[in-house]
């Protein structure tokens, strides 16, 4: 892979430029010496793309790439657009409403991969979830419990493992819901493992879909959940593959 990096950090944004700036300011205060940054503008109309273009002209050595869609593709397809460009052995999906306060956060998220060659995904405490018998996700009641899947909002993945089961997020799930649980189950069904670690972060919440009406977004839940149930019904019933 030409000019390969250790980490590729994909940030997804739709409007809410000031929140995106806060997210990026936090990132720029961390150690990105072995990383590239890919910022996906999901059809913003508030100057986000102009801001991203200015960032791409930085001269401090950090590789920043911008991707733009004319429309809001949603979570899965938005991250897929960034994933197409990555050069990292490991990649991170990061919502633009996540603020990271630990300088060596990339090293900490990578540590489980080093300890266990079968780890394919690492989340942070609070993004590891369990699935009920109809496929709806819920936060783990305690971080020591085993997660069924890792949420997209702050997740590190092993690039080779995800490409093995590809795509990153299956576009059969429209806009949002179930794309993240589907990815974890695809990986786990092939023998890969997932885990999560503590990390000092702040999640503002309800920003990354931008001004998209959340009642409209939830309209995607029922059809996406039906697809997920058809694909993973045996797992939901038995918690085994």
C-alpha positions, 0 to 999 in steps of 0.5 A: 500500500503506497505511503501506508500509515499506521492509523487512518482516522475517518471523521464523519460530519453533516453541518454543525460546523462548530462541533466539528471544529471542537472535535478536530481541535481535540484531535489536533492536541493528540499524537497523530504522528503516525496517522492520516485524517480523512474528513467526510462531509456528508452533504453539509450546507453550512460551510463545513466543506470550505473549512475542510478544504482549508484544513487540507492545506495544512503544512505541519506534516499531518496528511488530511484528506477531504471527501464530499457527498452532495447529499447526506448519505447517512452513517454507513455510506458516509463512512464507506466513502472515507474507508475507500481512501484509507492507507492505515493498518488500523482505522478509526470511525469517529463521529464529529460529536466525539471529543477525545481528551487523551494524547495517546488515545490511538496507542491505547486503542491499538493495544488490544490488537497487539495483545491478541492477533484475533482482535478486529474491533476495539471500542470504548466503554459505553460503545460496546453493546448487547443485542436483544432477541429482536436485534435491538442494541442496548448499552452494556450494564457493566464494561466487564461484560462481553459485547455483541457489537461495537458502535460506530461512533468511536471504533478502531478496526483492523483494516485487513480483517474488515476488508476480509469480510467487506464492505465496511458497512453493508449498504443494504442498511439504509441511512442508519441503524444496524450497520454497526451490529452487522459489521461486528457479527460478520467479523465474529462469525469469521472467528474475529474478536471484539473488545472495548477499553476505557478512554477519556472522551466526551460524547455530545450526541445527536449531531453527526446526522446533522439537521436530518429530522430524527423522527425521519431517521427512525423510519429506517429502523424497521426495514433495517431491523427486518433485514438484520433479523433475516440475516442474523436470526440464528445468532439472536436466538442462540448467541452462537454462529 
